[in-house]
Amino acid sequence: MNSYSQADWDSAAPHPSMVVEPYLMGTGVVTGDESSRVLSPPHSHPDAMLAWCYRGTVWVRLRDAMWRLAPGQGVWIPAHTPHTAGHERGSVGCYTYIPDSGLLAPLVDVTRVLVPRAVQEMLLHLGTTDMDTGLRVRVQAVLIEMMQQPTPDPVNGWGEVPLPADERVRALVQSVLRDPGDARTARQLFADHGLHERTVLRVFTREVGMSFGQWRTGVRLTQAARLIVDGTPVGAAAHRCGYSTTSAFSAAFKERFGMTPRQHVARVNADSAHHLYWR
């Protein structure tokens, strides 16, 4: 995903509401082309937004964090929160906007959720089907109630990647996100980006609460978790994410997730929510 400076985030443009009265919501659908792309620079909406993935992988970026969404996974973003999004090749991302007045409960924090399959299909159906205004509003009201129902906690291995805001490490961060399996050592990366090791340590400790090495490991393992669930062999996933041996990767994976890679895949495949929503 393209990088943006803090000045870009500070000047995030407010977009107009996507909801037209008397309707209670609006949903935009974006189909990825043959290349990964970012939809737009940082911006905000006057309405709460549920960003959710229908197919492939969708990235949602906030000022200080990035969320990777697989099919059936979504993130609620409060109104007036600067954000941007990107789609990997061939992905389909959806963005449902609801004014605060239409929500059953106030939306204060960024919140990860599972979007029920029935809700996904009905939101898409509303976008392509003509119907009586009264009926549409009643259906939307039911969908809002369903969307704000508590859902099972999503399977571990996806979610937030914390991002430091300090401009000095922006190129370094983007380099790791772009290629988690880069074989260069931390010191080599620092040198190639003109950074002092102590500077990087201070920034990551202060802004994400961990060392650069811990953060890089988290990025690698989060990516690896997605790869093996997608069917990539464990050894291949390990290599793509920077591990020279499968045993070293499995040990690191178990330390982070509390289970081996194969146990993780088995759990995901057995999880009812994942089974219902994954495409």
C-alpha positions in Angstrom: 0.0 0.0 0.0 1.3 3.5 -0.9 2.7 5.4 2.0 1.5 8.8 3.2 3.2 11.5 5.3 1.7 12.9 8.5 1.0 16.0 6.5 -1.3 13.9 4.3 -3.1 12.6 7.3 -3.4 16.0 8.9 -5.0 17.4 5.7 -7.3 14.4 5.1 -10.2 15.7 3.0 -13.7 15.3 4.3 -15.9 13.6 1.7 -19.7 14.2 1.5 -22.2 11.8 3.0 -22.8 8.7 1.0 -26.3 8.3 2.4 -29.4 10.0 0.8 -32.5 10.4 2.9 -34.8 8.7 3.6 -32.4 5.8 3.3 -30.5 4.6 6.3 -27.3 3.4 4.6 -25.3 3.2 1.5 -22.8 0.7 0.2 -20.0 1.1 -2.3 -18.4 -1.9 -4.0 -14.9 -1.7 -5.4 -13.6 -4.5 -7.6 -9.8 -4.9 -7.9 -8.2 -4.8 -11.3 -5.1 -6.6 -12.4 -2.8 -4.8 -9.9 -2.9 -3.8 -6.3 -4.0 -0.3 -5.8 -4.9 2.4 -3.2 -8.4 3.9 -3.6 -7.6 7.4 -2.6 -5.4 9.5 -0.3 -6.4 9.8 3.4 -9.9 11.2 3.7 -12.9 11.0 6.1 -16.6 10.6 6.0 -19.4 12.2 8.1 -20.9 8.8 8.5 -19.7 5.7 10.3 -18.2 3.2 7.9 -18.0 -0.6 7.9 -15.2 -1.7 5.6 -15.5 -5.3 4.7 -14.0 -7.8 2.3 -16.1 -9.9 0.0 -13.3 -11.6 -2.0 -9.5 -11.6 -1.8 -7.6 -9.2 0.5 -8.5 -5.6 1.4 -6.2 -3.3 3.4 -7.6 -0.6 5.6 -5.1 2.0 6.7 -5.5 4.5 9.5 -3.0 7.1 10.7 -1.3 4.7 13.2 -2.4 1.2 12.1 -3.2 -1.0 9.2 -5.8 -3.7 9.1 -5.8 -6.6 6.6 -9.2 -8.1 5.9 -9.9 -11.5 4.4 -13.4 -12.4 3.1 -16.1 -12.0 5.8 -13.9 -9.8 8.0 -14.7 -6.1 8.5 -13.6 -3.1 10.5 -16.0 -0.4 11.8 -14.5 3.1 11.5 -16.2 6.0 13.4 -17.4 9.0 11.5 -14.7 11.7 10.8 -11.8 9.2 11.1 -9.1 9.7 8.5 -8.4 6.5 6.6 -7.6 5.0 3.2 -7.9 1.5 1.7 -6.3 -0.7 -0.9 -7.2 -3.9 -2.7 -4.9 -6.7 -3.7 -5.2 -8.0 -7.2 -8.7 -9.4 -8.1 -10.2 -8.5 -4.7 -13.6 -7.1 -3.9 -14.0 -4.6 -1.1 -17.2 -3.1 0.2 -17.8 0.0 2.2 -21.1 0.5 4.0 -21.9 4.0 5.4 -24.4 4.6 8.2 -25.0 8.0 9.8 -24.6 8.0 13.6 -28.3 8.7 13.9 -29.0 5.4 12.2 -26.8 3.3 14.5 -28.4 1.3 17.4 -25.3 2.0 19.5 -22.8 4.8 19.2 -19.6 3.9 17.3 -16.6 5.3 19.2 -13.7 3.0 18.5 -12.3 1.2 15.5 -13.6 -2.3 15.9 -13.0 -5.5 14.1 -16.0 -7.7 13.3 -17.1 -10.7 11.3 -19.8 -9.7 8.7 -22.4 -12.5 8.5 -22.8 -14.1 5.0 -26.5 -13.3 4.9 -25.7 -9.6 5.6 -23.0 -9.5 2.9 -25.3 -10.9 0.3 -28.3 -8.7 1.3 -26.1 -5.5 1.2 -25.0 -6.4 -2.3 -28.6 -7.3 -3.3 -29.8 -3.8 -2.2 -27.2 -2.2 -4.4 -28.4 -4.0 -7.6 -32.1 -4.4 -7.0 -35.0 -1.9 -7.4 -37.6 -2.0 -4.6 -40.2 0.1 -2.9 -38.6 2.9 -0.8 -40.5 1.8 2.3 -39.4 -1.8 1.9 -35.8 -0.8 1.3 -35.7 1.3 4.5 -37.2 -1.5 6.5 -34.7 -4.0 5.2 -31.9 -1.5 5.9 -33.1 -1.2 9.5 -33.0 -4.9 10.0 -29.5 -5.1 8.5 -28.2 -2.4 10.8 -29.5 -4.4 13.7 -27.8 -7.5 12.4 -24.5 -5.7 11.7 -24.4 -4.4 15.3 -25.1 -7.7 16.9 -22.1 -9.2 18.9 -20.2 -11.7 16.8 -17.8 -14.5 17.8 -14.2 -13.2 18.2 -12.5 -13.7 14.8 -9.9 -16.3 14.4 -6.5 -15.1 15.6 -3.9 -14.3 12.9 -5.5 -11.3 11.3 -6.1 -7.8 12.4 -4.1 -4.7 13.3 -0.5 -4.1 12.3 0.6 -1.1 14.4 2.5 1.6 12.5 4.8 4.2 14.0 3.9 7.8 12.9 7.5 9.2 13.0 8.4 10.3 9.5 12.0 9.1 9.9 11.1 5.5 9.8 8.3 5.7 7.2 10.4 4.3 4.3 11.7 1.5 6.6 8.2 0.5 7.6 6.9 0.5 4.0 9.9 -1.6 3.0 9.1 -4.3 5.5 5.4 -4.3 4.7 6.1 -4.6 1.0 8.5 -7.5 1.5 8.3 -9.2 4.9 10.7 -11.9 3.7 13.6 -9.5 2.9 16.7 -11.3 3.9 18.6 -8.2 5.0 19.3 -7.9 8.8 17.8 -5.1 10.8 21.2 -3.3 10.9 21.4 -3.6 7.1 17.9 -2.2 6.7 18.8 0.7 9.0 21.9 1.5 7.1 20.2 1.3 3.8 17.6 3.8 5.0 20.2 6.1 6.6 18.9 5.3 10.2 20.7 4.9 13.5 19.8 1.8 15.4 19.1 3.8 18.6 16.8 6.1 16.7 14.7 3.2 15.4 14.6 1.6 18.9 13.3 4.8 20.4 10.7 5.3 17.8 9.3 1.8 17.9 9.4 1.5 21.7 7.6 4.9 22.1 5.1 4.5 19.3 4.2 0.8 19.0 5.4 -0.5 22.3 7.9 -3.0 21.0 11.3 -3.2 19.3 11.8 -3.1 15.6 12.7 -6.8 15.6 9.5 -7.7 17.5 7.4 -5.6 15.1 9.0 -7.2 12.0 8.4 -10.6 13.4 4.8 -9.8 13.9 4.4 -8.6 10.3 6.1 -11.7 9.0 4.0 -14.1 11.1 0.7 -12.3 10.4 1.5 -12.6 6.7 2.5 -16.2 7.1 -0.7 -17.1 8.9 -2.7 -15.8 5.9 -0.5 -17.7 3.4 -0.9 -21.1 5.1 -4.6 -20.7 5.5 -4.8 -19.9 1.8 -3.1 -23.2 1.1 0.5 -22.3 0.7 2.7 -25.1 2.1 4.3 -24.3 5.5 7.8 -24.5 4.1 7.0 -22.1 1.2 5.3 -19.7 3.6 8.2 -19.8 5.9 10.6 -18.9 3.1 8.5 -16.1 1.7 8.3 -14.5 5.2 12.0 -14.6 5.9 12.6 -17.9 7.7 15.5 -20.1 6.4 14.1 -23.3 8.0 10.6 -24.6 8.6 11.5 -25.6 12.2 12.5 -22.0 13.0 9.3 -20.7 11.5 7.2 -23.2 13.4 8.8 -22.3 16.7 8.3 -18.6 16.1 4.7 -19.2 15.0 3.9 -21.3 18.0 5.4 -18.7 20.3 3.2 -16.0 18.8 -0.1 -17.9 18.3 0.2 -20.6 20.9 -0.1 -23.4 18.3 1.8 -24.8 15.3 1.1 -23.7 11.8 -0.7 -26.9 11.0 -2.8 -26.7 14.2 -3.6 -23.1 13.2 -4.9 -24.2 9.8 -6.9 -27.1 11.4 -8.5 -24.6 13.8 -9.4 -22.1 11.1 -10.9 -24.8 8.9 -12.9 -26.1 11.9 -14.1 -22.7 13.0 -17.7 -22.3 12.1 -17.4 -18.5 11.5 -14.4 -18.9 9.2 -16.0 -21.8 7.3 -19.1 -19.8 6.6 -17.4 -16.6 5.5 -14.2 -17.5 3.8 -14.1 -17.4 0.0 
